[in-house]
Amino acid sequence: MIIPSIDIMNGRAVQLRQGREHVLDGGDPLERLTEMSVAGEVAVVDLDAALGRGSNEELIREMVRRAPCRVGGGIRDVERARAWLDAGATRVVLGTAATTEVCSQLPRDRVIAALDARVGEVVVDGWREPTGRHVLDRIAELAPHVSGLLVTQVEHEGGLAGYDHSLVESVIERAGDLRVTAAGGITRPEEIASLDRLGVDAQVGLALYNGVLPLGTAIAAPLQRPVDELWPTVTCDESGRALGLAWSSRDSLALAVTERRGIYWSRSRQETWLKGASSGNTQELLRVDLDCDRDALRFLVRQAGTGFCHRDTWGCWPETFETSTLERSLHERLEARVPGSGTVKLLDDPGLLTSKLKEEAEELAAATGSDDVVHETADLTYFALVKLIAAGGTWSQVQRELERRSRRIGRRPMIAKPEREVQA
């Protein structure tokens, strides 16, 4: 699979050739993240921290809040690594600090060791210092403490001229159950497909930025076993609920990724079609996933309007009630200004909403039996959703925040706050 890479220097997305020569300014890293996170997890590298010339910490923390990111660059001790994991990084990528002493103190499944190599020799300190050790010699000592390896061929980095396939194969032989990510010189979709068949991810930067390798083409590269050159595409809303089944061609997928919209292939009309072009039930494409066999796709979309189905329902299957269902219902009541609606009354009276939230929270805290707790939890959830809508938030944002928090390895002390003094 493709792992887009965003290297950051002085608050800008940049690309360097062999870690030295500045060859491209990629603009605002947050804008690049929005574009590239359609492919899934993104690699974010703080070049300033790696080179000991400052950091881009606040910017990268915001990126971690917005999308799944593996973070690397200048992480040289356990405390720094833990801080990034607690901030919500899916994984940390350790280079110089990839030692048994450091890695053994971190959760193995959240650590990737960066083996930066120049003609097979490991280099450290921002690729400036040779170590005299071959990349293969480092794998055995790191394997018990990391879940993955990032092997960057420095001499090919930024060159757009391909990579050393034999070195990657040698790494795979030594890596065992470790997931390998290859970087440096990967430019063509055929290279991504070849690596994917070996179980290797391809981390790519420059070729994506300058358009040599369009992101949609990179995502589609591993696809196999098409049905008449098409792949079944399960469309899901932000909560992960399946809305319906469509079909994608390589061209329609590339266009969907480029425009970040729900674009598919119509088997009846034999052409690409934009979902919602006539009905207004458009889709913002958030993410594309390939299944494990690489013969089906999943589109995660932000659905607008009445839904995906041509019968003006949210999905093509009978709908089960979920929190997101209630959220949509509350929005509909607000937009229609339904007469007598309690939701509208709460939204029009912030003081009343605050009072009800406090009341229901106290009742939930006092509840004991399971039936009472279920009842009070439902009440509080309803009022919390009204508060969320009033503030312009969405349930999917709450889900993402909970997901980010689930990545923390440090835990709250769970100590009650001192009671606030009652104002006279």
VEXTIKOL-179094 format. One record per residue (C-alpha): residue number from 1; z negated, y negated, x negated. Coordinates in steps of 0.001 Angstrom, whole numbers. Each point is the difference from the previous one (the first is absolute). Example, Ala and Ser with C-alpha at 12.3 -4.5 7.8 and 13.67 -1.06 7.14 Angstrom:
SITE  num       pz       py       px
SITE    1    -7800     4500   -12300
SITE    2      660    -3440    -1370
END
This chain:
SITE  num       pz       py       px
SITE    1        0        0        0
SITE    2      407    -3628     -974
SITE    3    -3044    -2006    -1117
SITE    4     1008    -3689      -84
SITE    5    -1641    -1920    -2813
SITE    6    -1195    -3599       78
SITE    7     -948    -1332    -3435
SITE    8    -1887    -3293      150
SITE    9     -243    -2756    -2596
SITE   10    -1346    -3497      668
SITE   11      -31      728     3723
SITE   12     3673      952       92
SITE   13     1807     3316      334
SITE   14     1859      525    -3263
SITE   15     1933     2624    -1869
SITE   16     -165      496    -3741
SITE   17     2283     2000    -2245
SITE   18    -1982     2463    -2130
SITE   19    -3156    -1914      809
SITE   20     1057    -3066    -1982
SITE   21     3136    -1828     1120
SITE   22     -221    -1884     3301
SITE   23     3172      871     1916
SITE   24     -722     -891     3623
SITE   25    -2220    -2130     2231
SITE   26     -478     1892     3245
SITE   27    -1767    -2802     1857
SITE   28    -3062      252     2217
SITE   29    -1723     3398     -417
SITE   30    -1177      -83     3631
SITE   31     3576     -343     1222
SITE   32     1087     2840    -2284
SITE   33    -2854     2118     1356
SITE   34     1140     -547     3588
SITE   35     3484     1168     -958
SITE   36     -969     2943    -2166
SITE   37    -2920     1460     1951
SITE   38     2572     1302     2494
SITE   39      347     2836    -2528
SITE   40    -3735      753      100
SITE   41    -2395     -332    -2916
SITE   42      816    -2767    -2489
SITE   43     -978     -196    -3670
SITE   44    -1505    -3383     -906
SITE   45     -441     -830    -3672
SITE   46    -1941    -2990    -1322
SITE   47     1932     -779    -3188
SITE   48    -2251    -2917     -924
SITE   49    -3057     2259      100
SITE   50     1846     2704    -1929
SITE   51      889    -2489    -2727
SITE   52    -3473    -1574      -61
SITE   53     1286    -3369     1197
SITE   54    -1939     -438     3240
SITE   55      421     1742     3336
SITE   56     1523     -208     3455
SITE   57    -2988     1581     1708
SITE   58     -210    -2070     3174
SITE   59     3708      358      674
SITE   60     -107     3764     -521
SITE   61    -3080      313     2219
SITE   62     2009    -1609     2788
SITE   63     2861     2435     -661
SITE   64    -2400     2943      234
SITE   65    -1192    -1300     3368
SITE   66     3552     -171     1312
SITE   67     1487     3331    -1090
SITE   68     -777     3247    -1861
SITE   69       48     -867    -3706
SITE   70     -754     1877    -3178
SITE   71    -1317    -2568    -2465
SITE   72      329      -88    -3786
SITE   73      -63    -2403    -2899
SITE   74    -3051     -959    -2026
SITE   75    -2400     2502     1593
SITE   76    -1998      900    -3090
SITE   77    -3351     1277     1241
SITE   78    -1677     1928     2798
SITE   79    -1374    -3105     1724
SITE   80     3426    -1605      258
SITE   81     1566     3180     1300
SITE   82    -2739      416     2612
SITE   83      439    -3621     1087
SITE   84     3685      570      756
SITE   85     -702     3228     1870
SITE   86    -2645    -1784     2063
SITE   87     2502    -2792      688
SITE   88     2240     2592     1646
SITE   89     2468     1024    -2713
SITE   90     1363     3430      845
SITE   91     -265      905    -3682
SITE   92     -616    -1640    -3329
SITE   93     2385      418    -2902
SITE   94    -1776      133    -3354
SITE   95     1755     -415    -3325
SITE   96    -2181     -797    -2994
SITE   97    -3063      938     2054
SITE   98     1393     3422      900
SITE   99    -2650     1855    -1964
SITE  100    -2147     2964      918
SITE  101    -3086    -2228      -51
SITE  102     1405    -2510     2505
SITE  103     2017     2290     2264
SITE  104    -2819     2520      406
SITE  105    -2093    -2688     1711
SITE  106     2637     -697     2650
SITE  107     1233     2068     2967
SITE  108     2750     2201    -1422
SITE  109     2285     -352     3025
SITE  110       41    -3792     -381
SITE  111      950     -206    -3694
SITE  112     3431      -26    -1645
SITE  113      301       20    -3778
SITE  114     2745    -2253    -1363
SITE  115     1695     1610    -2964
SITE  116     2200    -2755    -1359
SITE  117     2271     1452    -2641
SITE  118     2544    -1381    -2397
SITE  119     2294     2856    -1053
SITE  120    -2761     2426      983
SITE  121    -2815    -1768    -1848
SITE  122    -2827    -1421     2103
SITE  123     -387    -3782     -294
SITE  124    -2943    -2050     1296
SITE  125    -1242    -3600      296
SITE  126     2896    -1224     2104
SITE  127     2449     2345    -1764
SITE  128     -593    -1796    -3293
SITE  129    -2067     2519    -1991
SITE  130     1292     3477     -973
SITE  131    -2618     2769      -24
SITE  132     1746     2623    -2092
SITE  133     -437     2543     2816
SITE  134     2710     1631     2068
SITE  135     -157     -428     3737
SITE  136     -234     3778      524
SITE  137    -3121      235    -2135
SITE  138    -1907    -2319     2334
SITE  139      577     1998     3170
SITE  140    -2317     2949     -676
SITE  141    -3060    -2163     -659
SITE  142      616    -2223     3035
SITE  143      999     2686     2524
SITE  144    -3547      919     1156
SITE  145     -800    -3627      823
SITE  146     3132    -1486     1642
SITE  147     2245      901     2926
SITE  148     3205    -1481    -1325
SITE  149     1933    -1227    -3004
SITE  150     2197    -3085     -295
SITE  151     2414      583    -2867
SITE  152     1829    -3171     -987
SITE  153     2812      254    -2505
SITE  154     -431    -3404    -1571
SITE  155     3262       47    -1928
SITE  156     1878      337     3301
SITE  157    -2135    -2426     2034
SITE  158     2136    -2813     1415
SITE  159     3151     1389    -1566
SITE  160     1672     1332     3170
SITE  161     1572     2730    -2110
SITE  162    -1759     3160     1127
SITE  163    -2942     1949    -1361
SITE  164     -787     3019    -2176
SITE  165       71     2890     2463
SITE  166    -1104     2532    -2606
SITE  167    -3250    -1878     -658
SITE  168     -828       22     3712
SITE  169      636     3752      180
SITE  170    -2316      541    -2972
SITE  171    -2709    -2052     1689
SITE  172      349     2046     3209
SITE  173     -505     3231    -1946
SITE  174    -3270    -1312    -1424
SITE  175    -1186    -1827     3131
SITE  176     -842     3013     2147
SITE  177    -1281    -1237     3385
SITE  178      102    -3669    -1003
SITE  179     2454    -2187     1921
SITE  180     2392    -1631    -2453
SITE  181     1563    -3433      444
SITE  182     2858     -923    -2335
SITE  183      881    -3586     -919
SITE  184     2402    -1743    -2317
SITE  185     3771     -199      392
SITE  186      290     1703     3412
SITE  187     2945    -1656     1711
SITE  188     2089     2382     2094
SITE  189     -812     1831     3254
SITE  190     1099     3249    -1636
SITE  191    -2802     -419    -2529
SITE  192    -2574     -485     2748
SITE  193     1297     3088     1821
SITE  194      -78     2070    -3185
SITE  195    -3564    -1063     -776
SITE  196    -1100      661     3577
SITE  197     1293     3572     -181
SITE  198    -2282      442    -3017
SITE  199    -2938    -1390     1967
SITE  200       44    -3290    -1920
SITE  201     -207    -3509     1474
SITE  202     2200    -2778    -1388
SITE  203    -1628    -3367     -692
SITE  204     2683    -2690       17
SITE  205      -82    -3747     -472
SITE  206     2985    -1864    -1442
SITE  207     2699     2092     1698
SITE  208    -1552     -819     3396
SITE  209     -370    -3706     -717
SITE  210     3552     -624    -1139
SITE  211     1618     2159     2682
SITE  212     1408     2642    -2331
SITE  213    -2056     2501     2013
SITE  214     -527    -1149     3631
SITE  215    -3385     1065     1336
SITE  216     1507     1772     3017
SITE  217     2257     2019    -2284
SITE  218    -2979      884    -2190
SITE  219    -2039     1182     3000
SITE  220     2889     2121     1271
SITE  221      788     1550    -3388
SITE  222    -2107     3195      399
SITE  223     1313      818     3504
SITE  224     1457     3498      403
SITE  225     1542     2299     2627
SITE  226     1487    -2612     2354
SITE  227     1262      853     3488
SITE  228     3547    -1403       31
SITE  229    -1114    -2428    -2753
SITE  230    -2881    -1169     2212
SITE  231    -3757      458     -162
SITE  232    -2401      218     2970
SITE  233    -2243    -3061       30
SITE  234    -3344       14     1793
SITE  235     -942    -3555      956
SITE  236    -3749     -766      161
SITE  237    -1930    -3125      904
SITE  238    -2610    -1582    -2258
SITE  239    -2700     2393     1201
SITE  240     2155     2953    -1042
SITE  241      878     1048     3547
SITE  242     3474     1536      288
SITE  243     2206    -2152     2241
SITE  244     3232     1948      -96
SITE  245     2673     1757    -2017
SITE  246     3052    -1721    -1462
SITE  247     2466      729    -2804
SITE  248      721    -1693    -3321
SITE  249     2917       54    -2382
SITE  250     -263    -1145    -3583
SITE  251     1716    -3243      970
SITE  252    -2193     -672     3051
SITE  253    -3132      754    -2042
SITE  254     1087    -2379    -2754
SITE  255      638    -2721     2589
SITE  256    -3328      621     1753
SITE  257    -1884     -352    -3279
SITE  258     1941    -3103    -1058
SITE  259     -589    -1768     3322
SITE  260    -3392     1663      664
SITE  261      996      700     3597
SITE  262      403     3071     2182
SITE  263     3624      873     -734
SITE  264     1353     3501      654
SITE  265     3237     1970      352
SITE  266     1374      566     3496
SITE  267     1498     3479      297
SITE  268     1678     -882     3303
SITE  269     1649    -3212    -1216
SITE  270      358     1109    -3622
SITE  271    -1367    -3272    -1356
SITE  272    -3214    -1641    -1153
SITE  273    -2124    -1557     2734
SITE  274    -2806    -2519      -32
SITE  275    -2882      971     2232
SITE  276     -646    -2720     2581
SITE  277     3195    -1972     -603
SITE  278      610     -177     3764
SITE  279    -3427      850     1490
SITE  280    -2128    -2151    -2296
SITE  281    -2166     3022     -849
SITE  282      510     -542    -3705
SITE  283    -1772     1683    -2900
SITE  284    -1277    -1296    -3320
SITE  285      298     2793    -2541
SITE  286    -3269      350    -1892
SITE  287      479     3226    -1921
SITE  288     2352     2927     -530
SITE  289    -1297     3469     -893
SITE  290     1899     3161     -894
SITE  291    -1484     3306     1103
SITE  292    -1032     2665    -2483
SITE  293     3355     1816      217
SITE  294     1981    -3224     -396
SITE  295     2048      677     3118
SITE  296    -1633    -2324     2543
SITE  297    -1202    -3599      139
SITE  298    -2847    -1892     1602
SITE  299      312    -3694      824
SITE  300    -3273    -1851      459
SITE  301      835    -3074     2072
SITE  302    -1594    -2979     1717
SITE  303     1423      456     3493
SITE  304      634    -3040     2201
SITE  305      626     -266     3725
SITE  306     -572     2804     2487
SITE  307      493     2725    -2568
SITE  308     2429     2383    -1661
SITE  309     1298     1994     2969
SITE  310     3043    -1096     2003
SITE  311    -2101      590     3124
SITE  312    -2169    -2967     -948
SITE  313    -2978     2052    -1116
SITE  314    -1800     -218    -3331
SITE  315     1277     3378    -1129
SITE  316     2226     2853     1096
SITE  317    -2914     2388      552
SITE  318    -2883     -284     2479
SITE  319    -2450    -2529    -1384
SITE  320    -3558      955     -887
SITE  321    -2657    -2693      202
SITE  322    -1055    -1450    -3351
SITE  323    -1636    -3175    -1223
SITE  324     3429    -1491     -624
SITE  325      874      760     3649
SITE  326    -2939    -2099     1163
SITE  327      991    -2750    -2414
SITE  328     3494     -193     1501
SITE  329    -1462      -39     3516
SITE  330    -2277    -2921     -884
SITE  331     2943    -1929    -1435
SITE  332     1991      608     3182
SITE  333    -2846    -1305     2173
SITE  334     -301    -3100    -2150
SITE  335     3733     -735      -44
SITE  336      314      529     3771
SITE  337    -3192    -1967      706
SITE  338     -926     2709     2506
SITE  339    -2063    -1605     2810
SITE  340    -3614     1112      -90
SITE  341      402     1685    -3392
SITE  342    -3282      252    -1855
SITE  343     1925       34    -3271
SITE  344     1600    -3370      761
SITE  345    -3394    -1405      995
SITE  346    -1533     1143    -3296
SITE  347     2851    -1465    -2033
SITE  348     -308    -3302     1838
SITE  349    -3778     -135     -557
SITE  350     -952      696    -3650
SITE  351    -3667     -516      789
SITE  352       62     2723     2628
SITE  353     1785     2354    -2386
SITE  354    -2606     -613    -2716
SITE  355    -2793      657     2474
SITE  356     1562     3267     1203
SITE  357      565     1221    -3555
SITE  358    -3665     -549     -864
SITE  359    -1117     1599     3250
SITE  360     2127     3119     -473
SITE  361     -963      354    -3662
SITE  362    -3671      -57      931
SITE  363      563     2553     2774
SITE  364     1839     2316    -2396
SITE  365    -2787     -350    -2558
SITE  366    -2574      936     2650
SITE  367     1985     2932     1451
SITE  368    -1259     3504     -824
SITE  369     1659     2794     1964
SITE  370     3577      909     -857
SITE  371     1336    -1041     3411
SITE  372    -1646    -3408     -272
SITE  373     1232     -490    -3568
SITE  374     3568      892     1023
SITE  375     -170    -2406     2948
SITE  376    -1401    -2884    -2060
SITE  377     2435      629    -2854
SITE  378     2886     -282     2474
SITE  379    -1412    -3276     1340
SITE  380     -428    -1487    -3467
SITE  381     3467     1149    -1079
SITE  382     1563    -1800     2946
SITE  383    -1759    -3299     -734
SITE  384      711      354    -3732
SITE  385     3716      391      772
SITE  386      -59    -3121     2172
SITE  387    -1624    -1873    -2905
SITE  388     2643     1395    -2351
SITE  389     2848    -1150     2253
SITE  390    -1601    -3430      422
SITE  391      -19     -411    -3786
SITE  392     3636     1069     -340
SITE  393     -822     3313    -1642
SITE  394     1420     3452      766
SITE  395    -1456     3486      143
SITE  396     2408     1120    -2727
SITE  397    -1569    -2601    -2299
SITE  398    -3408     1481      757
SITE  399     1351     3460     -828
SITE  400     1413    -1241    -3303
SITE  401    -3294    -1664     -877
SITE  402    -1911     3213      748
SITE  403     2521     1940    -2079
SITE  404     -480    -2427    -2888
SITE  405    -3777      326      254
SITE  406      253     3777       37
SITE  407     1277     -212    -3569
SITE  408    -3225    -1526    -1280
SITE  409    -1986     2147    -2369
SITE  410    -2982    -2363      -46
SITE  411    -2004      124     3222
SITE  412    -1992    -2541     1957
SITE  413    -3780      260     -397
SITE  414     -349      -47     3810
SITE  415    -3025    -2294      -49
SITE  416     -729    -1971     3147
SITE  417      516    -3744     -261
SITE  418    -3102    -2141      420
SITE  419     -377    -1176     3575
SITE  420     1271    -3519      505
SITE  421    -2569    -2577      862
SITE  422      161    -1001     3638
SITE  423      861    -3664      292
SITE  424    -2481    -1974     2083
END
